[in-house]
């Protein structure tokens, strides 16, 4: 596992949430998000404005059964760092990165909609994120 600075990170993926002081403060929120996936055998996560994928890494540390993670960000450099930082935590989970605005995102695999959508670390950047995300919920006609 690598740190946000790209250096080797000595902490196992399942302990990741405890390694960053600012994420430790969000541990309760991450556990609440994880609880929404209870009973979902192979959940899919969509993280909008993922940056360096701090939220997916935190979730992977307590929901190792995640089947797939879609990362969305307008910054290609952040996505590259996110992909590199996620490698050690993925296990059997697959990941796709999409460089673009949230309202232009479509899952690479048709019909594989998210079970959980997060924009926790980028909410302040999104103008109409809830309109876009609600329109793309599984089972919607959009």
C-alpha positions in Angstrom: 0.0 0.0 0.0 1.2 3.5 -0.7 0.7 6.7 1.2 -0.9 9.8 -0.4 2.7 10.9 -1.2 3.4 7.6 -3.1 5.7 6.1 -0.5 5.2 2.6 0.8 2.6 2.4 3.5 3.4 -0.2 6.2 -0.2 -0.6 7.4 -2.3 -3.5 6.1 -5.4 -2.5 4.1 -7.9 -3.7 6.7 -6.4 -1.1 9.2 -6.3 1.8 6.7 -9.0 3.8 8.3 -7.0 4.1 11.4 -3.8 5.3 9.6 -4.9 8.8 8.6 -5.9 11.2 11.4 -8.5 13.0 9.3 -10.2 9.7 8.3 -10.2 8.5 11.9 -12.5 11.4 12.6 -14.8 10.1 9.9 -14.7 6.5 11.1 -18.3 6.6 12.4 -19.5 8.0 9.0 -17.6 5.3 7.1 -19.2 2.6 9.3 -22.7 4.1 8.6 -22.0 4.0 4.9 -20.8 0.5 5.2 -23.9 -0.5 7.1 -26.0 0.5 4.0 -24.4 -2.4 2.2 -25.5 -5.0 4.7 -27.1 -7.9 2.9 -25.8 -6.9 -0.5 -23.6 -9.8 -1.6 -21.4 -8.0 -4.2 -21.9 -4.3 -3.7 -20.8 -1.7 -6.2 -19.6 1.7 -5.1 -19.6 4.9 -7.1 -17.4 7.6 -5.6 -17.9 11.0 -7.2 -15.1 13.5 -7.0 -12.9 10.7 -5.7 -9.6 12.6 -5.6 -7.1 10.1 -4.2 -9.9 7.6 -3.3 -9.8 8.1 0.4 -13.4 7.1 0.9 -13.2 3.9 -1.2 -10.0 2.9 0.7 -11.7 3.5 4.0 -14.8 1.4 2.9 -12.6 -1.4 1.5 -11.0 -1.7 4.9 -14.3 -2.6 6.5 -16.3 -3.9 3.5 -13.8 -6.3 1.8 -16.7 -7.9 -0.2 -17.0 -4.8 -2.4 -17.2 -6.3 -5.9 -16.5 -3.1 -7.9 -15.6 0.6 -7.4 -16.2 3.3 -10.0 -14.1 6.3 -9.4 -15.1 9.6 -11.0 -13.0 12.8 -11.0 -12.3 15.6 -13.3 -8.5 15.5 -12.5 -6.7 12.7 -14.4 -3.7 13.0 -12.1 -5.8 12.4 -9.0 -7.4 9.4 -10.6 -4.0 7.9 -11.5 -2.9 8.4 -7.8 -6.2 6.9 -6.7 -5.7 3.8 -8.8 -2.1 3.4 -7.5 -3.2 3.9 -3.9 -6.1 1.4 -4.2 -4.1 -1.5 -5.5 -3.1 -3.0 -2.2 -6.6 -2.7 -0.8 -8.6 -4.2 -3.7 -8.3 -7.9 -3.2 -11.0 -9.4 -5.5 -12.6 -6.0 -6.0 -12.3 -4.5 -9.5 -12.0 -0.7 -10.1 -12.7 1.6 -13.0 -11.7 5.2 -13.3 -13.6 7.9 -15.3 -12.1 11.3 -15.9 -14.9 13.7 -16.4 -17.8 15.4 -14.7 -20.3 13.4 -12.7 -23.2 14.1 -15.0 -21.4 12.5 -17.9 -20.5 9.3 -16.1 -22.0 6.0 -17.2 -21.0 2.6 -15.8 -18.7 0.7 -18.1 -20.7 -2.5 -17.7 -24.4 -1.9 -18.7 -26.8 -2.6 -15.8 -24.1 -2.5 -13.2 -25.4 0.4 -11.2 -24.1 1.4 -7.8 -25.4 0.1 -4.5 -23.8 3.1 -2.8 -22.9 6.5 -4.1 -20.5 8.7 -2.2 -19.3 12.2 -2.8 -18.1 12.7 0.8 -14.8 14.5 0.1 -16.0 16.5 -2.9 -19.5 17.6 -2.1 -18.5 21.3 -2.1 -17.4 20.9 -5.8 -20.7 19.5 -7.1 -23.3 21.9 -8.3 -26.2 19.5 -8.8 -24.8 16.2 -7.7 -28.0 14.9 -6.1 -30.1 15.6 -9.2 -27.5 13.7 -11.4 -27.1 10.8 -9.0 -30.7 10.3 -8.2 -31.4 10.2 -12.0 -28.8 7.4 -12.3 -30.0 5.2 -9.5 -30.6 1.5 -10.4 -34.0 1.0 -11.7 -34.5 4.6 -12.9 -35.5 5.4 -16.4 -32.7 7.9 -17.0 
